[in-house]
Amino acid sequence: MSILLYLIPIALGLGFIGLAGFMWTLKNGQYDDIEGARWRILSDDDLPNR
């Protein structure tokens, strides 16, 4: 039962780190251009011209 005294704070800390990372990506505009990624995957810019 004493192991819970260690596991609960560790789980809460990891959850907070994940939440902080998600909030950081929102602040830096990571999800601003969702539609652009969908169309960029279909472009053939990396193919050589013939």
N, CA, C, O and CB atoms as a CASP TS submission, in Angstrom:
PFRMAT TS
TARGET T0000
AUTHOR 0000-0000-0000
METHOD Language model
MODEL 1
PARENT N/A
ATOM      1  N   MET     1       0.811  -1.195   0.000  1.00  0.00           N
ATOM      2  CA  MET     1       0.000   0.000   0.000  1.00  0.00           C
ATOM      3  C   MET     1       0.860   1.268   0.000  1.00  0.00           C
ATOM      4  O   MET     1       0.439   2.313  -0.496  1.00  0.00           O
ATOM      5  CB  MET     1      -0.925  -0.006   1.198  1.00  0.00           C
ATOM      6  N   SER     2       2.056   1.163   0.556  1.00  0.00           N
ATOM      7  CA  SER     2       2.918   2.348   0.609  1.00  0.00           C
ATOM      8  C   SER     2       3.468   2.718  -0.767  1.00  0.00           C
ATOM      9  O   SER     2       3.935   3.841  -0.961  1.00  0.00           O
ATOM     10  CB  SER     2       4.072   2.113   1.579  1.00  0.00           C
ATOM     11  N   ILE     3       3.421   1.788  -1.727  1.00  0.00           N
ATOM     12  CA  ILE     3       3.888   2.086  -3.077  1.00  0.00           C
ATOM     13  C   ILE     3       3.006   3.150  -3.737  1.00  0.00           C
ATOM     14  O   ILE     3       3.462   3.884  -4.614  1.00  0.00           O
ATOM     15  CB  ILE     3       3.909   0.807  -3.929  1.00  0.00           C
ATOM     16  N   LEU     4       1.741   3.228  -3.310  1.00  0.00           N
ATOM     17  CA  LEU     4       0.854   4.250  -3.856  1.00  0.00           C
ATOM     18  C   LEU     4       1.312   5.656  -3.498  1.00  0.00           C
ATOM     19  O   LEU     4       1.013   6.611  -4.216  1.00  0.00           O
ATOM     20  CB  LEU     4      -0.558   4.032  -3.360  1.00  0.00           C
ATOM     21  N   LEU     5       2.029   5.785  -2.405  1.00  0.00           N
ATOM     22  CA  LEU     5       2.561   7.097  -2.028  1.00  0.00           C
ATOM     23  C   LEU     5       3.589   7.590  -3.042  1.00  0.00           C
ATOM     24  O   LEU     5       3.831   8.792  -3.148  1.00  0.00           O
ATOM     25  CB  LEU     5       3.191   7.037  -0.632  1.00  0.00           C
ATOM     26  N   TYR     6       4.186   6.674  -3.779  1.00  0.00           N
ATOM     27  CA  TYR     6       5.131   7.045  -4.831  1.00  0.00           C
ATOM     28  C   TYR     6       4.469   7.113  -6.201  1.00  0.00           C
ATOM     29  O   TYR     6       4.755   8.015  -6.988  1.00  0.00           O
ATOM     30  CB  TYR     6       6.280   6.059  -4.869  1.00  0.00           C
ATOM     31  N   LEU     7       3.588   6.166  -6.486  1.00  0.00           N
ATOM     32  CA  LEU     7       3.017   6.066  -7.828  1.00  0.00           C
ATOM     33  C   LEU     7       2.029   7.191  -8.145  1.00  0.00           C
ATOM     34  O   LEU     7       1.998   7.684  -9.272  1.00  0.00           O
ATOM     35  CB  LEU     7       2.329   4.733  -7.988  1.00  0.00           C
ATOM     36  N   ILE     8       1.240   7.592  -7.183  1.00  0.00           N
ATOM     37  CA  ILE     8       0.245   8.643  -7.449  1.00  0.00           C
ATOM     38  C   ILE     8       0.914   9.973  -7.780  1.00  0.00           C
ATOM     39  O   ILE     8       0.517  10.595  -8.765  1.00  0.00           O
ATOM     40  CB  ILE     8      -0.685   8.818  -6.241  1.00  0.00           C
ATOM     41  N   PRO     9       1.893  10.446  -7.031  1.00  0.00           N
ATOM     42  CA  PRO     9       2.567  11.696  -7.440  1.00  0.00           C
ATOM     43  C   PRO     9       3.308  11.582  -8.772  1.00  0.00           C
ATOM     44  O   PRO     9       3.358  12.537  -9.547  1.00  0.00           O
ATOM     45  CB  PRO     9       3.547  12.120  -6.368  1.00  0.00           C
ATOM     46  N   ILE    10       3.884  10.403  -9.032  1.00  0.00           N
ATOM     47  CA  ILE    10       4.570  10.216 -10.321  1.00  0.00           C
ATOM     48  C   ILE    10       3.563  10.284 -11.467  1.00  0.00           C
ATOM     49  O   ILE    10       3.833  10.919 -12.486  1.00  0.00           O
ATOM     50  CB  ILE    10       5.330   8.860 -10.352  1.00  0.00           C
ATOM     51  N   ALA    11       2.411   9.641 -11.314  1.00  0.00           N
ATOM     52  CA  ALA    11       1.386   9.664 -12.356  1.00  0.00           C
ATOM     53  C   ALA    11       0.846  11.079 -12.550  1.00  0.00           C
ATOM     54  O   ALA    11       0.638  11.514 -13.683  1.00  0.00           O
ATOM     55  CB  ALA    11       0.239   8.700 -12.006  1.00  0.00           C
ATOM     56  N   LEU    12       0.623  11.787 -11.468  1.00  0.00           N
ATOM     57  CA  LEU    12       0.151  13.171 -11.585  1.00  0.00           C
ATOM     58  C   LEU    12       1.203  14.062 -12.239  1.00  0.00           C
ATOM     59  O   LEU    12       0.872  14.935 -13.041  1.00  0.00           O
ATOM     60  CB  LEU    12      -0.218  13.727 -10.206  1.00  0.00           C
ATOM     61  N   GLY    13       2.454  13.842 -11.899  1.00  0.00           N
ATOM     62  CA  GLY    13       3.538  14.621 -12.512  1.00  0.00           C
ATOM     63  C   GLY    13       3.650  14.362 -14.006  1.00  0.00           C
ATOM     64  O   GLY    13       3.809  15.298 -14.788  1.00  0.00           O
ATOM     65  N   LEU    14       3.568  13.101 -14.406  1.00  0.00           N
ATOM     66  CA  LEU    14       3.624  12.782 -15.837  1.00  0.00           C
ATOM     67  C   LEU    14       2.418  13.340 -16.585  1.00  0.00           C
ATOM     68  O   LEU    14       2.540  13.805 -17.718  1.00  0.00           O
ATOM     69  CB  LEU    14       3.702  11.268 -16.038  1.00  0.00           C
ATOM     70  N   GLY    15       1.266  13.290 -15.950  1.00  0.00           N
ATOM     71  CA  GLY    15       0.078  13.884 -16.567  1.00  0.00           C
ATOM     72  C   GLY    15       0.228  15.380 -16.740  1.00  0.00           C
ATOM     73  O   GLY    15      -0.171  15.929 -17.768  1.00  0.00           O
ATOM     74  N   PHE    16       0.795  16.044 -15.753  1.00  0.00           N
ATOM     75  CA  PHE    16       1.014  17.483 -15.849  1.00  0.00           C
ATOM     76  C   PHE    16       2.031  17.811 -16.939  1.00  0.00           C
ATOM     77  O   PHE    16       1.870  18.796 -17.660  1.00  0.00           O
ATOM     78  CB  PHE    16       1.484  18.041 -14.502  1.00  0.00           C
ATOM     79  N   ILE    17       3.072  16.997 -17.063  1.00  0.00           N
ATOM     80  CA  ILE    17       4.065  17.227 -18.120  1.00  0.00           C
ATOM     81  C   ILE    17       3.426  17.072 -19.495  1.00  0.00           C
ATOM     82  O   ILE    17       3.710  17.852 -20.404  1.00  0.00           O
ATOM     83  CB  ILE    17       5.255  16.250 -17.972  1.00  0.00           C
ATOM     84  N   GLY    18       2.567  16.071 -19.653  1.00  0.00           N
ATOM     85  CA  GLY    18       1.866  15.890 -20.924  1.00  0.00           C
ATOM     86  C   GLY    18       0.930  17.042 -21.232  1.00  0.00           C
ATOM     87  O   GLY    18       0.865  17.505 -22.371  1.00  0.00           O
ATOM     88  N   LEU    19       0.205  17.510 -20.224  1.00  0.00           N
ATOM     89  CA  LEU    19      -0.691  18.643 -20.410  1.00  0.00           C
ATOM     90  C   LEU    19       0.078  19.910 -20.740  1.00  0.00           C
ATOM     91  O   LEU    19      -0.338  20.691 -21.596  1.00  0.00           O
ATOM     92  CB  LEU    19      -1.536  18.858 -19.169  1.00  0.00           C
ATOM     93  N   ALA    20       1.203  20.116 -20.058  1.00  0.00           N
ATOM     94  CA  ALA    20       2.030  21.294 -20.337  1.00  0.00           C
ATOM     95  C   ALA    20       2.592  21.234 -21.756  1.00  0.00           C
ATOM     96  O   ALA    20       2.664  22.259 -22.435  1.00  0.00           O
ATOM     97  CB  ALA    20       3.181  21.403 -19.314  1.00  0.00           C
ATOM     98  N   GLY    21       2.989  20.047 -22.211  1.00  0.00           N
ATOM     99  CA  GLY    21       3.480  19.907 -23.586  1.00  0.00           C
ATOM    100  C   GLY    21       2.400  20.189 -24.606  1.00  0.00           C
ATOM    101  O   GLY    21       2.657  20.819 -25.631  1.00  0.00           O
ATOM    102  N   PHE    22       1.197  19.729 -24.334  1.00  0.00           N
ATOM    103  CA  PHE    22       0.076  19.994 -25.239  1.00  0.00           C
ATOM    104  C   PHE    22      -0.253  21.481 -25.282  1.00  0.00           C
ATOM    105  O   PHE    22      -0.501  22.033 -26.355  1.00  0.00           O
ATOM    106  CB  PHE    22      -1.160  19.196 -24.809  1.00  0.00           C
ATOM    107  N   MET    23      -0.258  22.126 -24.132  1.00  0.00           N
ATOM    108  CA  MET    23      -0.539  23.567 -24.088  1.00  0.00           C
ATOM    109  C   MET    23       0.553  24.353 -24.813  1.00  0.00           C
ATOM    110  O   MET    23       0.270  25.369 -25.449  1.00  0.00           O
ATOM    111  CB  MET    23      -0.660  24.052 -22.623  1.00  0.00           C
ATOM    112  N   TRP    24       1.802  23.886 -24.720  1.00  0.00           N
ATOM    113  CA  TRP    24       2.910  24.543 -25.412  1.00  0.00           C
ATOM    114  C   TRP    24       2.736  24.449 -26.919  1.00  0.00           C
ATOM    115  O   TRP    24       2.998  25.420 -27.630  1.00  0.00           O
ATOM    116  CB  TRP    24       4.249  23.924 -24.996  1.00  0.00           C
ATOM    117  N   THR    25       2.293  23.284 -27.426  1.00  0.00           N
ATOM    118  CA  THR    25       2.071  23.149 -28.865  1.00  0.00           C
ATOM    119  C   THR    25       0.914  24.021 -29.329  1.00  0.00           C
ATOM    120  O   THR    25       0.953  24.554 -30.438  1.00  0.00           O
ATOM    121  CB  THR    25       1.803  21.692 -29.228  1.00  0.00           C
ATOM    122  N   LEU    26      -0.113  24.174 -28.502  1.00  0.00           N
ATOM    123  CA  LEU    26      -1.206  25.075 -28.861  1.00  0.00           C
ATOM    124  C   LEU    26      -0.723  26.521 -28.941  1.00  0.00           C
ATOM    125  O   LEU    26      -1.103  27.260 -29.849  1.00  0.00           O
ATOM    126  CB  LEU    26      -2.348  24.958 -27.847  1.00  0.00           C
ATOM    127  N   LYS    27       0.115  26.917 -27.989  1.00  0.00           N
ATOM    128  CA  LYS    27       0.614  28.292 -27.951  1.00  0.00           C
ATOM    129  C   LYS    27       1.510  28.604 -29.141  1.00  0.00           C
ATOM    130  O   LYS    27       1.519  29.734 -29.630  1.00  0.00           O
ATOM    131  CB  LYS    27       1.373  28.540 -26.659  1.00  0.00           C
ATOM    132  N   ASN    28       2.265  27.613 -29.614  1.00  0.00           N
ATOM    133  CA  ASN    28       3.189  27.832 -30.720  1.00  0.00           C
ATOM    134  C   ASN    28       2.564  27.630 -32.088  1.00  0.00           C
ATOM    135  O   ASN    28       3.268  27.704 -33.095  1.00  0.00           O
ATOM    136  CB  ASN    28       4.358  26.927 -30.580  1.00  0.00           C
ATOM    137  N   GLY    29       1.261  27.375 -32.155  1.00  0.00           N
ATOM    138  CA  GLY    29       0.576  27.293 -33.440  1.00  0.00           C
ATOM    139  C   GLY    29       0.779  25.984 -34.179  1.00  0.00           C
ATOM    140  O   GLY    29       0.723  25.965 -35.409  1.00  0.00           O
ATOM    141  N   GLN    30       1.006  24.914 -33.484  1.00  0.00           N
ATOM    142  CA  GLN    30       1.238  23.618 -34.113  1.00  0.00           C
ATOM    143  C   GLN    30       0.012  23.147 -34.898  1.00  0.00           C
ATOM    144  O   GLN    30       0.162  22.444 -35.897  1.00  0.00           O
ATOM    145  CB  GLN    30       1.612  22.582 -33.058  1.00  0.00           C
ATOM    146  N   TYR    31      -1.170  23.512 -34.475  1.00  0.00           N
ATOM    147  CA  TYR    31      -2.396  22.990 -35.078  1.00  0.00           C
ATOM    148  C   TYR    31      -3.128  24.044 -35.913  1.00  0.00           C
ATOM    149  O   TYR    31      -4.324  23.898 -36.169  1.00  0.00           O
ATOM    150  CB  TYR    31      -3.320  22.463 -33.994  1.00  0.00           C
ATOM    151  N   ASP    32      -2.443  25.087 -36.336  1.00  0.00           N
ATOM    152  CA  ASP    32      -3.096  26.168 -37.070  1.00  0.00           C
ATOM    153  C   ASP    32      -3.494  25.765 -38.485  1.00  0.00           C
ATOM    154  O   ASP    32      -4.551  26.182 -38.959  1.00  0.00           O
ATOM    155  CB  ASP    32      -2.188  27.367 -37.125  1.00  0.00           C
ATOM    156  N   ASP    33      -2.685  24.974 -39.168  1.00  0.00           N
ATOM    157  CA  ASP    33      -2.928  24.646 -40.575  1.00  0.00           C
ATOM    158  C   ASP    33      -3.233  23.157 -40.724  1.00  0.00           C
ATOM    159  O   ASP    33      -2.415  22.405 -41.254  1.00  0.00           O
ATOM    160  CB  ASP    33      -1.710  25.036 -41.447  1.00  0.00           C
ATOM    161  N   ILE    34      -4.382  22.741 -40.268  1.00  0.00           N
ATOM    162  CA  ILE    34      -4.753  21.330 -40.346  1.00  0.00           C
ATOM    163  C   ILE    34      -5.077  20.941 -41.785  1.00  0.00           C
ATOM    164  O   ILE    34      -4.746  19.835 -42.213  1.00  0.00           O
ATOM    165  CB  ILE    34      -5.954  21.035 -39.431  1.00  0.00           C
ATOM    166  N   GLU    35      -5.714  21.828 -42.530  1.00  0.00           N
ATOM    167  CA  GLU    35      -6.088  21.523 -43.918  1.00  0.00           C
ATOM    168  C   GLU    35      -4.868  21.445 -44.831  1.00  0.00           C
ATOM    169  O   GLU    35      -4.867  20.670 -45.787  1.00  0.00           O
ATOM    170  CB  GLU    35      -7.059  22.579 -44.447  1.00  0.00           C
ATOM    171  N   GLY    36      -3.834  22.228 -44.556  1.00  0.00           N
ATOM    172  CA  GLY    36      -2.649  22.243 -45.410  1.00  0.00           C
ATOM    173  C   GLY    36      -1.923  20.909 -45.429  1.00  0.00           C
ATOM    174  O   GLY    36      -1.419  20.494 -46.473  1.00  0.00           O
ATOM    175  N   ALA    37      -1.863  20.237 -44.297  1.00  0.00           N
ATOM    176  CA  ALA    37      -1.184  18.949 -44.233  1.00  0.00           C
ATOM    177  C   ALA    37      -1.914  17.906 -45.072  1.00  0.00           C
ATOM    178  O   ALA    37      -1.291  17.021 -45.659  1.00  0.00           O
ATOM    179  CB  ALA    37      -1.073  18.475 -42.782  1.00  0.00           C
ATOM    180  N   ARG    38      -3.218  18.015 -45.124  1.00  0.00           N
ATOM    181  CA  ARG    38      -3.985  17.049 -45.920  1.00  0.00           C
ATOM    182  C   ARG    38      -3.668  17.194 -47.398  1.00  0.00           C
ATOM    183  O   ARG    38      -3.565  16.189 -48.101  1.00  0.00           O
ATOM    184  CB  ARG    38      -5.492  17.229 -45.686  1.00  0.00           C
ATOM    185  N   TRP    39      -3.512  18.416 -47.889  1.00  0.00           N
ATOM    186  CA  TRP    39      -3.238  18.614 -49.312  1.00  0.00           C
ATOM    187  C   TRP    39      -1.756  18.457 -49.635  1.00  0.00           C
ATOM    188  O   TRP    39      -1.410  18.072 -50.752  1.00  0.00           O
ATOM    189  CB  TRP    39      -3.715  19.990 -49.749  1.00  0.00           C
ATOM    190  N   ARG    40      -0.885  18.742 -48.691  1.00  0.00           N
ATOM    191  CA  ARG    40       0.546  18.626 -48.917  1.00  0.00           C
ATOM    192  C   ARG    40       0.961  17.177 -49.137  1.00  0.00           C
ATOM    193  O   ARG    40       1.914  16.919 -49.873  1.00  0.00           O
ATOM    194  CB  ARG    40       1.310  19.214 -47.746  1.00  0.00           C
ATOM    195  N   ILE    41       0.281  16.244 -48.527  1.00  0.00           N
ATOM    196  CA  ILE    41       0.641  14.833 -48.679  1.00  0.00           C
ATOM    197  C   ILE    41       0.328  14.337 -50.089  1.00  0.00           C
ATOM    198  O   ILE    41       0.909  13.349 -50.538  1.00  0.00           O
ATOM    199  CB  ILE    41      -0.100  13.978 -47.643  1.00  0.00           C
ATOM    200  N   LEU    42      -0.577  15.007 -50.785  1.00  0.00           N
ATOM    201  CA  LEU    42      -0.967  14.587 -52.135  1.00  0.00           C
ATOM    202  C   LEU    42      -0.103  15.211 -53.214  1.00  0.00           C
ATOM    203  O   LEU    42      -0.166  14.780 -54.366  1.00  0.00           O
ATOM    204  CB  LEU    42      -2.409  14.935 -52.387  1.00  0.00           C
ATOM    205  N   SER    43       0.698  16.208 -52.884  1.00  0.00           N
ATOM    206  CA  SER    43       1.498  16.878 -53.915  1.00  0.00           C
ATOM    207  C   SER    43       2.692  16.005 -54.309  1.00  0.00           C
ATOM    208  O   SER    43       3.229  15.257 -53.491  1.00  0.00           O
ATOM    209  CB  SER    43       1.986  18.265 -53.414  1.00  0.00           C
ATOM    210  N   ASP    44       3.093  16.117 -55.567  1.00  0.00           N
ATOM    211  CA  ASP    44       4.206  15.326 -56.101  1.00  0.00           C
ATOM    212  C   ASP    44       5.421  16.211 -56.350  1.00  0.00           C
ATOM    213  O   ASP    44       6.084  16.076 -57.379  1.00  0.00           O
ATOM    214  CB  ASP    44       3.792  14.616 -57.403  1.00  0.00           C
ATOM    215  N   ASP    45       5.716  17.099 -55.436  1.00  0.00           N
ATOM    216  CA  ASP    45       6.848  18.005 -55.621  1.00  0.00           C
ATOM    217  C   ASP    45       8.185  17.292 -55.575  1.00  0.00           C
ATOM    218  O   ASP    45       9.163  17.811 -56.113  1.00  0.00           O
ATOM    219  CB  ASP    45       6.821  19.080 -54.576  1.00  0.00           C
ATOM    220  N   ASP    46       8.268  16.137 -54.960  1.00  0.00           N
ATOM    221  CA  ASP    46       9.552  15.450 -54.839  1.00  0.00           C
ATOM    222  C   ASP    46       9.887  14.586 -56.056  1.00  0.00           C
ATOM    223  O   ASP    46      10.982  14.028 -56.126  1.00  0.00           O
ATOM    224  CB  ASP    46       9.553  14.594 -53.600  1.00  0.00           C
ATOM    225  N   LEU    47       8.979  14.467 -57.002  1.00  0.00           N
ATOM    226  CA  LEU    47       9.242  13.693 -58.214  1.00  0.00           C
ATOM    227  C   LEU    47      10.022  14.528 -59.215  1.00  0.00           C
ATOM    228  O   LEU    47       9.737  15.715 -59.372  1.00  0.00           O
ATOM    229  CB  LEU    47       7.928  13.199 -58.841  1.00  0.00           C
ATOM    230  N   PRO    48      11.012  13.932 -59.906  1.00  0.00           N
ATOM    231  CA  PRO    48      11.772  14.695 -60.909  1.00  0.00           C
ATOM    232  C   PRO    48      10.909  14.999 -62.140  1.00  0.00           C
ATOM    233  O   PRO    48      10.034  14.214 -62.508  1.00  0.00           O
ATOM    234  CB  PRO    48      13.041  13.914 -61.332  1.00  0.00           C
ATOM    235  N   ASN    49      11.167  16.133 -62.757  1.00  0.00           N
ATOM    236  CA  ASN    49      10.440  16.503 -63.985  1.00  0.00           C
ATOM    237  C   ASN    49      10.977  15.677 -65.153  1.00  0.00           C
ATOM    238  O   ASN    49      12.180  15.439 -65.256  1.00  0.00           O
ATOM    239  CB  ASN    49      10.580  18.040 -64.285  1.00  0.00           C
ATOM    240  N   ARG    50      10.087  15.251 -66.017  1.00  0.00           N
ATOM    241  CA  ARG    50      10.509  14.452 -67.175  1.00  0.00           C
ATOM    242  C   ARG    50      10.458  15.258 -68.421  1.00  0.00           C
ATOM    243  O   ARG    50      10.778  14.753 -69.497  1.00  0.00           O
ATOM    244  CB  ARG    50       9.651  13.221 -67.334  1.00  0.00           C
TER
END
